Amino acid sequence: MDERGQAFTLEAITASLLLVGGLVFALQATAVTPLSASTSSQHIENQQQAAADGVLTTGLEDGSLRQALLFWNDSANNGTGGFHNASGRGFYVDKTPPNAFGQSLNRTFTSRNIVVNVYVYYEGNGREKRQRMVYRGEPSDNAVAASTTVTLYEGVTLYAEDGSRAATTITNDTFYAPNATAGGAYNTLRVEVIAWRQ
């Protein structure tokens, strides 16, 4: 009986060692790597965030963002105004603005199958209001956002459809953002770019 008990004990110890060894090997084989789904997704979101910041920074530096904000047709959209060559609702739905800022959005996002919305926030009647510039749908859960501010001054003129300066200056009647400040400043606009992969 004693020899049999020792054999069972030895067999149990050997089996447990094999089981522990197999678990250790399996854990090493399935370790999380930098290319795993979660870290890869985070890396892509970080790239999109940097790209959105870059588009806005470049637009500020070269003036294309300001031009896009002023690319407004006050008689479009049944007289309520809208961006030049936009949809009947006054903003771009299936394309980006036909100007340098829109080209920058296309190069950075559209050509890589990344969807983008662009919103313009401004002060109106004591509260923040929003004007869509580009709207391609509701963002997914992995969307990233970047924003910057642009101050417009009284007497600034709108841009015509061909990209030249129009004779129309921004006023409460000709522009989506009203005159919200005293002095030389007209209004401060916050431009937000939201990007996500389809």
Residue pairs with C-beta under 8 A, 6 or more apart in sequence:
32 38
32 39
33 39
34 40
41 142
44 142
44 197
45 142
45 144
48 114
48 144
48 195
48 196
48 197
49 144
49 146
51 108
51 109
51 114
51 195
52 108
52 116
52 144
52 145
52 146
52 193
52 194
52 195
53 146
54 108
55 104
55 105
55 108
55 109
55 146
55 193
56 65
56 146
56 147
56 148
56 191
56 193
57 148
58 64
58 104
59 65
59 66
59 68
59 101
59 104
60 66
60 148
60 150
62 100
64 99
64 100
64 101
64 104
65 101
65 148
65 150
65 191
66 150
66 152
67 99
67 100
67 101
67 159
67 163
68 97
68 99
68 100
68 101
68 102
68 133
69 120
69 133
69 150
69 152
69 189
69 191
70 152
70 156
70 157
70 158
70 159
70 170
71 83
71 84
71 97
71 99
71 158
71 159
72 81
72 82
72 83
72 84
72 158
72 159
72 174
72 175
72 176
73 81
73 82
73 83
73 84
73 158
73 161
74 81
74 158
74 168
74 173
74 174
74 175
75 81
76 82
76 83
76 84
76 86
76 90
77 86
77 88
77 89
77 90
80 90
81 90
81 174
81 175
81 176
82 89
82 90
82 91
83 90
83 91
83 92
83 97
83 133
84 97
84 98
84 159
84 160
84 161
85 98
85 161
86 92
86 93
87 93
87 94
89 132
90 132
91 131
91 132
91 133
91 134
91 135
92 102
92 133
92 134
92 135
93 134
93 135
93 136
94 136
95 102
96 102
96 103
96 105
96 106
96 110
96 116
96 134
97 105
97 133
97 134
99 159
99 163
105 116
105 118
105 134
105 193
108 114
109 115
109 116
109 195
110 116
113 197
113 198
114 195
114 196
114 197
114 198
115 136
115 137
115 139
115 195
115 196
115 197
115 198
116 134
116 136
116 193
116 194
116 195
117 132
117 134
117 135
117 136
117 137
117 139
117 193
117 194
118 132
118 133
118 134
118 191
118 192
118 193
118 194
119 130
119 131
119 132
119 133
119 191
119 192
119 194
120 130
120 131
120 132
120 133
120 176
120 177
120 189
120 190
120 191
120 192
121 128
121 129
121 130
121 131
121 189
121 190
121 191
121 192
122 128
122 129
122 130
122 131
122 176
122 177
122 178
122 180
122 187
122 188
122 189
122 190
123 129
123 177
123 180
123 187
123 188
124 177
124 178
124 180
125 178
129 177
131 176
131 177
133 191
139 194
139 196
140 196
140 197
142 196
142 197
143 194
143 195
143 196
144 194
144 195
144 196
145 192
145 193
145 194
145 195
146 192
146 193
147 190
147 191
147 192
147 193
148 190
148 191
149 188
149 189
149 190
149 191
150 188
150 189
150 191
151 185
151 186
151 187
151 188
151 189
152 170
152 177
152 185
152 186
152 187
152 188
152 189
153 184
153 185
153 186
154 169
154 170
154 179
154 184
154 185
154 186
155 169
156 169
156 170
156 186
157 165
157 166
157 167
157 168
157 169
157 170
158 165
158 166
158 168
158 169
158 170
158 174
158 175
159 165
159 166
160 166
168 174
170 177
170 186
171 179
172 178
172 179
177 186
177 187
177 189
178 187
179 186
179 187
180 186
180 187
180 188
181 187
181 188
